[in-house]
Amino acid sequence: MAFDKKLLDILACPVCKGKLLYQDKQAQLICKFDRMVYPIRENIPVLLESEAKHVSSEEMELLLKSNQS
């Protein structure tokens, strides 16, 4: 069972409450505004700030570009 993309309609960043983007290649959710990357483990999004990775502007740009291809 894969991550259900329909969940993106109801999930939000726990920090800013903004929209999250799904990155299939690395099984993670991305908040562009806060530059936070949340893992998906066993098809379950882990939306805990303590589990998220804060990325630089450059890393975020690369993530977003790789998500478009």
Distance bins in CASP14 RR format, pairs under 12 A and 6 or more apart:
PFRMAT RR
TARGET T0000
AUTHOR 0000-0000-0000
RMODE 2
METHOD distances of the structure
MODEL  1
1 42 0 0 0 0 1 0 0 0 0 0 0
1 43 1 0 1 0 0 0 0 0 0 0 0
1 44 0 0 0 0 0 1 0 0 0 0 0
2 22 0 0 0 0 0 1 0 0 0 0 0
2 24 0 0 0 0 1 0 0 0 0 0 0
2 27 0 0 0 0 1 0 0 0 0 0 0
2 40 0 0 0 0 1 0 0 0 0 0 0
2 42 0 0 0 0 0 1 0 0 0 0 0
2 43 1 0 0 1 0 0 0 0 0 0 0
2 44 0 0 0 0 0 1 0 0 0 0 0
3 11 0 0 0 0 0 1 0 0 0 0 0
3 20 0 0 0 0 0 1 0 0 0 0 0
3 22 1 0 0 1 0 0 0 0 0 0 0
3 23 0 0 0 0 0 1 0 0 0 0 0
3 24 1 0 0 1 0 0 0 0 0 0 0
3 26 0 0 0 0 0 1 0 0 0 0 0
3 27 1 0 0 1 0 0 0 0 0 0 0
3 28 0 0 0 0 1 0 0 0 0 0 0
3 29 0 0 0 0 1 0 0 0 0 0 0
3 38 0 0 0 0 0 1 0 0 0 0 0
3 39 0 0 0 0 0 1 0 0 0 0 0
3 40 1 0 1 0 0 0 0 0 0 0 0
3 41 0 0 0 0 0 1 0 0 0 0 0
3 42 0 0 0 0 1 0 0 0 0 0 0
3 43 1 0 1 0 0 0 0 0 0 0 0
3 44 0 0 0 0 1 0 0 0 0 0 0
3 45 1 0 0 1 0 0 0 0 0 0 0
3 46 0 0 0 0 0 1 0 0 0 0 0
4 10 0 0 0 0 0 1 0 0 0 0 0
4 11 0 0 0 0 0 1 0 0 0 0 0
4 22 0 0 0 0 1 0 0 0 0 0 0
4 40 0 0 0 0 0 1 0 0 0 0 0
4 43 0 0 0 0 1 0 0 0 0 0 0
4 44 0 0 0 0 0 1 0 0 0 0 0
4 45 0 0 0 0 0 1 0 0 0 0 0
5 11 0 0 0 0 0 1 0 0 0 0 0
5 20 0 0 0 0 0 1 0 0 0 0 0
5 21 0 0 0 0 0 1 0 0 0 0 0
5 22 1 0 1 0 0 0 0 0 0 0 0
5 23 0 0 0 0 0 1 0 0 0 0 0
5 24 0 0 0 0 1 0 0 0 0 0 0
5 29 0 0 0 0 0 1 0 0 0 0 0
5 40 0 0 0 0 0 1 0 0 0 0 0
5 43 0 0 0 0 0 1 0 0 0 0 0
5 45 0 0 0 0 0 1 0 0 0 0 0
6 22 0 0 0 0 0 1 0 0 0 0 0
7 20 0 0 0 0 1 0 0 0 0 0 0
7 22 0 0 0 0 1 0 0 0 0 0 0
7 29 0 0 0 0 1 0 0 0 0 0 0
7 40 0 0 0 0 0 1 0 0 0 0 0
7 43 0 0 0 0 1 0 0 0 0 0 0
7 44 0 0 0 0 0 1 0 0 0 0 0
7 45 1 0 0 1 0 0 0 0 0 0 0
7 47 0 0 0 0 0 1 0 0 0 0 0
8 18 0 0 0 0 0 1 0 0 0 0 0
8 19 1 0 0 1 0 0 0 0 0 0 0
8 20 1 0 0 1 0 0 0 0 0 0 0
8 21 1 0 0 1 0 0 0 0 0 0 0
8 22 1 0 1 0 0 0 0 0 0 0 0
8 23 0 0 0 0 0 1 0 0 0 0 0
8 24 0 0 0 0 0 1 0 0 0 0 0
8 29 0 0 0 0 1 0 0 0 0 0 0
8 30 0 0 0 0 0 1 0 0 0 0 0
8 31 0 0 0 0 0 1 0 0 0 0 0
8 40 0 0 0 0 0 1 0 0 0 0 0
8 45 0 0 0 0 1 0 0 0 0 0 0
9 19 0 0 0 0 1 0 0 0 0 0 0
9 20 0 0 0 0 0 1 0 0 0 0 0
9 22 0 0 0 0 0 1 0 0 0 0 0
10 17 0 0 0 0 0 1 0 0 0 0 0
10 18 0 0 0 0 0 1 0 0 0 0 0
10 19 0 0 0 0 0 1 0 0 0 0 0
10 20 0 0 0 0 0 1 0 0 0 0 0
10 45 0 0 0 0 0 1 0 0 0 0 0
10 47 0 0 0 0 0 1 0 0 0 0 0
11 17 0 0 0 0 0 1 0 0 0 0 0
11 18 0 0 0 0 1 0 0 0 0 0 0
11 19 0 0 0 0 1 0 0 0 0 0 0
11 20 1 0 1 0 0 0 0 0 0 0 0
11 21 0 0 0 0 0 1 0 0 0 0 0
11 22 0 0 0 0 1 0 0 0 0 0 0
11 29 1 0 0 1 0 0 0 0 0 0 0
11 30 0 0 0 0 0 1 0 0 0 0 0
11 31 0 0 0 0 0 1 0 0 0 0 0
11 38 0 0 0 0 1 0 0 0 0 0 0
11 40 0 0 0 0 0 1 0 0 0 0 0
11 44 0 0 0 0 0 1 0 0 0 0 0
11 45 1 0 0 1 0 0 0 0 0 0 0
11 46 0 0 0 0 0 1 0 0 0 0 0
11 47 1 0 0 1 0 0 0 0 0 0 0
12 18 1 0 1 0 0 0 0 0 0 0 0
12 19 1 0 0 1 0 0 0 0 0 0 0
12 20 1 0 0 1 0 0 0 0 0 0 0
12 21 0 0 0 0 0 1 0 0 0 0 0
12 29 0 0 0 0 1 0 0 0 0 0 0
12 31 0 0 0 0 1 0 0 0 0 0 0
12 33 0 0 0 0 0 1 0 0 0 0 0
12 34 0 0 0 0 0 1 0 0 0 0 0
12 36 0 0 0 0 0 1 0 0 0 0 0
12 38 0 0 0 0 0 1 0 0 0 0 0
12 45 0 0 0 0 0 1 0 0 0 0 0
12 47 0 0 0 0 1 0 0 0 0 0 0
13 19 1 0 0 1 0 0 0 0 0 0 0
13 20 1 0 1 0 0 0 0 0 0 0 0
13 21 0 0 0 0 0 1 0 0 0 0 0
13 29 0 0 0 0 1 0 0 0 0 0 0
13 30 0 0 0 0 1 0 0 0 0 0 0
13 31 1 1 0 0 0 0 0 0 0 0 0
13 32 0 0 0 0 1 0 0 0 0 0 0
13 33 1 0 0 1 0 0 0 0 0 0 0
13 34 1 0 0 1 0 0 0 0 0 0 0
13 35 0 0 0 0 0 1 0 0 0 0 0
13 36 1 0 0 1 0 0 0 0 0 0 0
13 37 0 0 0 0 0 1 0 0 0 0 0
13 38 1 0 0 1 0 0 0 0 0 0 0
13 45 0 0 0 0 0 1 0 0 0 0 0
13 47 1 0 0 1 0 0 0 0 0 0 0
13 48 0 0 0 0 0 1 0 0 0 0 0
13 49 0 0 0 0 1 0 0 0 0 0 0
13 52 0 0 0 0 1 0 0 0 0 0 0
14 20 0 0 0 0 1 0 0 0 0 0 0
14 29 0 0 0 0 0 1 0 0 0 0 0
14 31 0 0 0 0 1 0 0 0 0 0 0
14 34 0 0 0 0 1 0 0 0 0 0 0
14 36 0 0 0 0 1 0 0 0 0 0 0
14 38 0 0 0 0 1 0 0 0 0 0 0
14 45 0 0 0 0 0 1 0 0 0 0 0
14 46 0 0 0 0 0 1 0 0 0 0 0
14 47 1 0 1 0 0 0 0 0 0 0 0
14 48 1 0 0 1 0 0 0 0 0 0 0
14 49 1 0 1 0 0 0 0 0 0 0 0
14 50 0 0 0 0 0 1 0 0 0 0 0
14 51 0 0 0 0 0 1 0 0 0 0 0
14 52 0 0 0 0 1 0 0 0 0 0 0
15 31 1 0 0 1 0 0 0 0 0 0 0
15 33 0 0 0 0 1 0 0 0 0 0 0
15 34 1 0 1 0 0 0 0 0 0 0 0
15 35 0 0 0 0 0 1 0 0 0 0 0
15 36 1 0 0 1 0 0 0 0 0 0 0
15 37 0 0 0 0 0 1 0 0 0 0 0
15 38 0 0 0 0 1 0 0 0 0 0 0
15 47 0 0 0 0 1 0 0 0 0 0 0
15 48 0 0 0 0 0 1 0 0 0 0 0
15 49 1 0 1 0 0 0 0 0 0 0 0
15 50 0 0 0 0 0 1 0 0 0 0 0
15 52 0 0 0 0 1 0 0 0 0 0 0
15 54 0 0 0 0 1 0 0 0 0 0 0
16 31 1 0 0 1 0 0 0 0 0 0 0
16 32 0 0 0 0 1 0 0 0 0 0 0
16 33 1 0 1 0 0 0 0 0 0 0 0
16 34 1 0 1 0 0 0 0 0 0 0 0
16 35 0 0 0 0 0 1 0 0 0 0 0
16 36 0 0 0 0 1 0 0 0 0 0 0
16 49 0 0 0 0 0 1 0 0 0 0 0
16 52 0 0 0 0 0 1 0 0 0 0 0
17 31 0 0 0 0 1 0 0 0 0 0 0
17 33 0 0 0 0 1 0 0 0 0 0 0
17 34 0 0 0 0 0 1 0 0 0 0 0
17 47 0 0 0 0 0 1 0 0 0 0 0
18 29 0 0 0 0 0 1 0 0 0 0 0
18 30 0 0 0 0 0 1 0 0 0 0 0
18 31 1 0 0 1 0 0 0 0 0 0 0
18 32 0 0 0 0 1 0 0 0 0 0 0
18 33 1 0 0 1 0 0 0 0 0 0 0
18 34 0 0 0 0 1 0 0 0 0 0 0
18 36 0 0 0 0 0 1 0 0 0 0 0
18 47 0 0 0 0 0 1 0 0 0 0 0
19 29 0 0 0 0 1 0 0 0 0 0 0
19 30 0 0 0 0 1 0 0 0 0 0 0
19 31 1 0 0 1 0 0 0 0 0 0 0
19 32 0 0 0 0 1 0 0 0 0 0 0
19 33 0 0 0 0 1 0 0 0 0 0 0
19 34 0 0 0 0 0 1 0 0 0 0 0
20 28 0 0 0 0 1 0 0 0 0 0 0
20 29 1 0 1 0 0 0 0 0 0 0 0
20 30 1 0 0 1 0 0 0 0 0 0 0
20 31 1 0 1 0 0 0 0 0 0 0 0
20 32 0 0 0 0 1 0 0 0 0 0 0
20 33 0 0 0 0 0 1 0 0 0 0 0
20 34 0 0 0 0 0 1 0 0 0 0 0
20 36 0 0 0 0 1 0 0 0 0 0 0
20 37 0 0 0 0 1 0 0 0 0 0 0
20 38 1 0 0 1 0 0 0 0 0 0 0
20 40 0 0 0 0 0 1 0 0 0 0 0
20 45 0 0 0 0 1 0 0 0 0 0 0
20 47 0 0 0 0 1 0 0 0 0 0 0
20 52 0 0 0 0 0 1 0 0 0 0 0
20 67 0 0 0 0 0 1 0 0 0 0 0
21 28 0 0 0 0 1 0 0 0 0 0 0
21 29 1 0 0 1 0 0 0 0 0 0 0
21 30 1 0 1 0 0 0 0 0 0 0 0
21 31 1 0 0 1 0 0 0 0 0 0 0
21 32 1 0 0 1 0 0 0 0 0 0 0
21 33 0 0 0 0 0 1 0 0 0 0 0
21 35 0 0 0 0 0 1 0 0 0 0 0
21 36 0 0 0 0 0 1 0 0 0 0 0
21 37 0 0 0 0 1 0 0 0 0 0 0
21 38 0 0 0 0 0 1 0 0 0 0 0
21 60 0 0 0 0 0 1 0 0 0 0 0
21 63 0 0 0 0 1 0 0 0 0 0 0
21 64 1 0 0 1 0 0 0 0 0 0 0
21 66 0 0 0 0 0 1 0 0 0 0 0
21 67 1 0 0 1 0 0 0 0 0 0 0
21 68 0 0 0 0 0 1 0 0 0 0 0
22 28 1 0 0 1 0 0 0 0 0 0 0
22 29 1 0 1 0 0 0 0 0 0 0 0
22 30 1 0 0 1 0 0 0 0 0 0 0
22 31 0 0 0 0 0 1 0 0 0 0 0
22 37 0 0 0 0 0 1 0 0 0 0 0
22 38 0 0 0 0 0 1 0 0 0 0 0
22 40 0 0 0 0 1 0 0 0 0 0 0
22 43 0 0 0 0 0 1 0 0 0 0 0
22 45 0 0 0 0 1 0 0 0 0 0 0
22 63 0 0 0 0 0 1 0 0 0 0 0
22 67 0 0 0 0 1 0 0 0 0 0 0
23 29 1 0 0 1 0 0 0 0 0 0 0
23 30 1 0 1 0 0 0 0 0 0 0 0
23 31 0 0 0 0 0 1 0 0 0 0 0
23 32 0 0 0 0 0 1 0 0 0 0 0
23 37 1 0 0 1 0 0 0 0 0 0 0
23 38 0 0 0 0 0 1 0 0 0 0 0
23 39 0 0 0 0 0 1 0 0 0 0 0
23 40 0 0 0 0 1 0 0 0 0 0 0
23 45 0 0 0 0 0 1 0 0 0 0 0
23 55 0 0 0 0 0 1 0 0 0 0 0
23 60 0 0 0 0 0 1 0 0 0 0 0
23 62 0 0 0 0 0 1 0 0 0 0 0
23 63 1 0 0 1 0 0 0 0 0 0 0
23 64 0 0 0 0 1 0 0 0 0 0 0
23 65 0 0 0 0 0 1 0 0 0 0 0
23 66 1 0 0 1 0 0 0 0 0 0 0
23 67 1 0 1 0 0 0 0 0 0 0 0
23 68 0 0 0 0 0 1 0 0 0 0 0
23 69 0 0 0 0 0 1 0 0 0 0 0
24 30 0 0 0 0 0 1 0 0 0 0 0
24 40 0 0 0 0 1 0 0 0 0 0 0
24 43 0 0 0 0 0 1 0 0 0 0 0
24 66 0 0 0 0 0 1 0 0 0 0 0
24 67 0 0 0 0 1 0 0 0 0 0 0
24 68 0 0 0 0 0 1 0 0 0 0 0
24 69 0 0 0 0 0 1 0 0 0 0 0
25 40 0 0 0 0 0 1 0 0 0 0 0
25 62 0 0 0 0 0 1 0 0 0 0 0
25 63 0 0 0 0 1 0 0 0 0 0 0
25 65 0 0 0 0 0 1 0 0 0 0 0
25 66 1 0 0 1 0 0 0 0 0 0 0
25 67 1 0 0 1 0 0 0 0 0 0 0
25 68 0 0 0 0 0 1 0 0 0 0 0
25 69 0 0 0 0 1 0 0 0 0 0 0
26 37 0 0 0 0 1 0 0 0 0 0 0
26 38 0 0 0 0 0 1 0 0 0 0 0
26 39 0 0 0 0 1 0 0 0 0 0 0
26 40 0 0 0 0 1 0 0 0 0 0 0
26 41 0 0 0 0 0 1 0 0 0 0 0
26 53 0 0 0 0 0 1 0 0 0 0 0
26 55 0 0 0 0 0 1 0 0 0 0 0
26 62 0 0 0 0 0 1 0 0 0 0 0
26 63 0 0 0 0 1 0 0 0 0 0 0
26 66 0 0 0 0 1 0 0 0 0 0 0
26 67 0 0 0 0 1 0 0 0 0 0 0
27 37 0 0 0 0 0 1 0 0 0 0 0
27 38 0 0 0 0 0 1 0 0 0 0 0
27 39 1 0 0 1 0 0 0 0 0 0 0
27 40 1 0 1 0 0 0 0 0 0 0 0
27 41 1 0 0 1 0 0 0 0 0 0 0
27 42 0 0 0 0 1 0 0 0 0 0 0
27 43 0 0 0 0 1 0 0 0 0 0 0
27 44 0 0 0 0 0 1 0 0 0 0 0
27 45 0 0 0 0 1 0 0 0 0 0 0
27 46 0 0 0 0 0 1 0 0 0 0 0
28 36 0 0 0 0 1 0 0 0 0 0 0
28 37 1 0 1 0 0 0 0 0 0 0 0
28 38 1 0 0 1 0 0 0 0 0 0 0
28 39 1 0 1 0 0 0 0 0 0 0 0
28 40 1 0 1 0 0 0 0 0 0 0 0
28 41 0 0 0 0 1 0 0 0 0 0 0
28 45 0 0 0 0 1 0 0 0 0 0 0
28 46 0 0 0 0 1 0 0 0 0 0 0
28 47 0 0 0 0 0 1 0 0 0 0 0
28 51 0 0 0 0 0 1 0 0 0 0 0
28 52 0 0 0 0 1 0 0 0 0 0 0
28 53 0 0 0 0 1 0 0 0 0 0 0
28 55 0 0 0 0 0 1 0 0 0 0 0
28 63 0 0 0 0 1 0 0 0 0 0 0
28 66 0 0 0 0 0 1 0 0 0 0 0
28 67 0 0 0 0 1 0 0 0 0 0 0
29 36 0 0 0 0 1 0 0 0 0 0 0
29 37 1 0 0 1 0 0 0 0 0 0 0
29 38 1 0 1 0 0 0 0 0 0 0 0
29 39 0 0 0 0 1 0 0 0 0 0 0
29 40 1 0 0 1 0 0 0 0 0 0 0
29 41 0 0 0 0 0 1 0 0 0 0 0
29 44 0 0 0 0 0 1 0 0 0 0 0
29 45 1 0 1 0 0 0 0 0 0 0 0
29 46 0 0 0 0 1 0 0 0 0 0 0
29 47 1 0 0 1 0 0 0 0 0 0 0
29 48 0 0 0 0 0 1 0 0 0 0 0
29 51 0 0 0 0 0 1 0 0 0 0 0
29 52 0 0 0 0 1 0 0 0 0 0 0
29 53 0 0 0 0 0 1 0 0 0 0 0
29 63 0 0 0 0 0 1 0 0 0 0 0
29 67 0 0 0 0 0 1 0 0 0 0 0
30 36 1 0 0 1 0 0 0 0 0 0 0
30 37 1 0 1 0 0 0 0 0 0 0 0
30 38 1 0 0 1 0 0 0 0 0 0 0
30 39 0 0 0 0 0 1 0 0 0 0 0
30 40 0 0 0 0 0 1 0 0 0 0 0
30 45 0 0 0 0 0 1 0 0 0 0 0
30 47 0 0 0 0 0 1 0 0 0 0 0
30 52 0 0 0 0 1 0 0 0 0 0 0
30 53 0 0 0 0 0 1 0 0 0 0 0
30 54 0 0 0 0 0 1 0 0 0 0 0
30 55 0 0 0 0 1 0 0 0 0 0 0
30 59 0 0 0 0 0 1 0 0 0 0 0
30 60 1 0 0 1 0 0 0 0 0 0 0
30 61 0 0 0 0 0 1 0 0 0 0 0
30 62 0 0 0 0 0 1 0 0 0 0 0
30 63 1 0 1 0 0 0 0 0 0 0 0
30 64 1 0 0 1 0 0 0 0 0 0 0
30 65 0 0 0 0 0 1 0 0 0 0 0
30 66 0 0 0 0 0 1 0 0 0 0 0
30 67 1 0 0 1 0 0 0 0 0 0 0
31 37 1 0 0 1 0 0 0 0 0 0 0
31 38 1 0 0 1 0 0 0 0 0 0 0
31 45 0 0 0 0 0 1 0 0 0 0 0
31 47 0 0 0 0 1 0 0 0 0 0 0
31 49 0 0 0 0 0 1 0 0 0 0 0
31 52 0 0 0 0 1 0 0 0 0 0 0
31 53 0 0 0 0 0 1 0 0 0 0 0
31 54 0 0 0 0 1 0 0 0 0 0 0
31 55 0 0 0 0 0 1 0 0 0 0 0
31 60 0 0 0 0 1 0 0 0 0 0 0
31 63 0 0 0 0 0 1 0 0 0 0 0
31 64 0 0 0 0 0 1 0 0 0 0 0
32 55 0 0 0 0 0 1 0 0 0 0 0
32 57 0 0 0 0 0 1 0 0 0 0 0
32 59 0 0 0 0 0 1 0 0 0 0 0
32 60 1 0 0 1 0 0 0 0 0 0 0
32 61 0 0 0 0 1 0 0 0 0 0 0
32 63 0 0 0 0 1 0 0 0 0 0 0
32 64 1 0 0 1 0 0 0 0 0 0 0
32 67 0 0 0 0 0 1 0 0 0 0 0
33 57 0 0 0 0 0 1 0 0 0 0 0
33 60 0 0 0 0 1 0 0 0 0 0 0
34 49 0 0 0 0 1 0 0 0 0 0 0
34 52 0 0 0 0 1 0 0 0 0 0 0
34 53 0 0 0 0 0 1 0 0 0 0 0
34 54 1 0 0 1 0 0 0 0 0 0 0
34 55 0 0 0 0 1 0 0 0 0 0 0
34 57 0 0 0 0 0 1 0 0 0 0 0
34 60 0 0 0 0 1 0 0 0 0 0 0
35 52 0 0 0 0 1 0 0 0 0 0 0
35 53 0 0 0 0 1 0 0 0 0 0 0
35 54 1 0 0 1 0 0 0 0 0 0 0
35 55 1 0 1 0 0 0 0 0 0 0 0
35 56 1 0 0 1 0 0 0 0 0 0 0
35 57 1 0 0 1 0 0 0 0 0 0 0
35 58 0 0 0 0 0 1 0 0 0 0 0
35 59 1 0 0 1 0 0 0 0 0 0 0
35 60 1 0 1 0 0 0 0 0 0 0 0
35 61 0 0 0 0 1 0 0 0 0 0 0
35 62 0 0 0 0 0 1 0 0 0 0 0
35 63 0 0 0 0 1 0 0 0 0 0 0
35 64 0 0 0 0 0 1 0 0 0 0 0
36 46 0 0 0 0 0 1 0 0 0 0 0
36 47 0 0 0 0 1 0 0 0 0 0 0
36 48 0 0 0 0 0 1 0 0 0 0 0
36 49 1 0 0 1 0 0 0 0 0 0 0
36 50 0 0 0 0 0 1 0 0 0 0 0
36 51 0 0 0 0 1 0 0 0 0 0 0
36 52 1 0 1 0 0 0 0 0 0 0 0
36 53 1 0 0 1 0 0 0 0 0 0 0
36 54 1 0 1 0 0 0 0 0 0 0 0
36 55 1 0 0 1 0 0 0 0 0 0 0
36 56 0 0 0 0 0 1 0 0 0 0 0
36 59 0 0 0 0 0 1 0 0 0 0 0
36 60 0 0 0 0 1 0 0 0 0 0 0
36 63 0 0 0 0 0 1 0 0 0 0 0
37 45 0 0 0 0 0 1 0 0 0 0 0
37 46 0 0 0 0 0 1 0 0 0 0 0
37 47 0 0 0 0 0 1 0 0 0 0 0
37 49 0 0 0 0 0 1 0 0 0 0 0
37 51 0 0 0 0 1 0 0 0 0 0 0
37 52 1 0 0 1 0 0 0 0 0 0 0
37 53 1 0 1 0 0 0 0 0 0 0 0
37 54 1 0 0 1 0 0 0 0 0 0 0
37 55 1 0 1 0 0 0 0 0 0 0 0
37 56 0 0 0 0 0 1 0 0 0 0 0
37 59 0 0 0 0 1 0 0 0 0 0 0
37 60 0 0 0 0 1 0 0 0 0 0 0
37 62 0 0 0 0 0 1 0 0 0 0 0
37 63 1 0 0 1 0 0 0 0 0 0 0
37 64 0 0 0 0 0 1 0 0 0 0 0
37 67 0 0 0 0 0 1 0 0 0 0 0
38 44 0 0 0 0 0 1 0 0 0 0 0
38 45 1 0 0 1 0 0 0 0 0 0 0
38 46 1 0 1 0 0 0 0 0 0 0 0
38 47 1 0 1 0 0 0 0 0 0 0 0
38 48 1 0 0 1 0 0 0 0 0 0 0
38 49 0 0 0 0 1 0 0 0 0 0 0
38 50 0 0 0 0 0 1 0 0 0 0 0
38 51 1 0 0 1 0 0 0 0 0 0 0
38 52 1 0 1 0 0 0 0 0 0 0 0
38 53 0 0 0 0 1 0 0 0 0 0 0
38 54 0 0 0 0 0 1 0 0 0 0 0
38 55 0 0 0 0 0 1 0 0 0 0 0
39 45 1 0 0 1 0 0 0 0 0 0 0
39 46 1 0 1 0 0 0 0 0 0 0 0
39 47 0 0 0 0 1 0 0 0 0 0 0
39 48 0 0 0 0 1 0 0 0 0 0 0
39 50 0 0 0 0 0 1 0 0 0 0 0
39 51 1 0 0 1 0 0 0 0 0 0 0
39 52 1 0 0 1 0 0 0 0 0 0 0
39 53 1 0 0 1 0 0 0 0 0 0 0
40 46 1 0 0 1 0 0 0 0 0 0 0
40 47 0 0 0 0 1 0 0 0 0 0 0
40 51 0 0 0 0 0 1 0 0 0 0 0
40 52 0 0 0 0 0 1 0 0 0 0 0
41 47 0 0 0 0 0 1 0 0 0 0 0
41 48 0 0 0 0 0 1 0 0 0 0 0
41 51 0 0 0 0 1 0 0 0 0 0 0
44 51 0 0 0 0 0 1 0 0 0 0 0
45 51 0 0 0 0 1 0 0 0 0 0 0
45 52 0 0 0 0 0 1 0 0 0 0 0
46 52 0 0 0 0 1 0 0 0 0 0 0
46 53 0 0 0 0 0 1 0 0 0 0 0
53 59 0 0 0 0 1 0 0 0 0 0 0
53 60 0 0 0 0 0 1 0 0 0 0 0
53 63 0 0 0 0 0 1 0 0 0 0 0
54 60 0 0 0 0 1 0 0 0 0 0 0
55 61 0 0 0 0 1 0 0 0 0 0 0
55 62 0 0 0 0 1 0 0 0 0 0 0
55 63 1 0 0 1 0 0 0 0 0 0 0
55 64 0 0 0 0 0 1 0 0 0 0 0
56 62 0 0 0 0 1 0 0 0 0 0 0
56 63 0 0 0 0 0 1 0 0 0 0 0
57 63 0 0 0 0 0 1 0 0 0 0 0
57 64 0 0 0 0 0 1 0 0 0 0 0
58 64 0 0 0 0 0 1 0 0 0 0 0
58 65 0 0 0 0 0 1 0 0 0 0 0
59 65 0 0 0 0 0 1 0 0 0 0 0
59 66 0 0 0 0 0 1 0 0 0 0 0
60 66 0 0 0 0 0 1 0 0 0 0 0
60 67 0 0 0 0 0 1 0 0 0 0 0
61 67 0 0 0 0 0 1 0 0 0 0 0
61 68 0 0 0 0 0 1 0 0 0 0 0
62 68 0 0 0 0 0 1 0 0 0 0 0
62 69 0 0 0 0 0 1 0 0 0 0 0
63 69 0 0 0 0 0 1 0 0 0 0 0
END
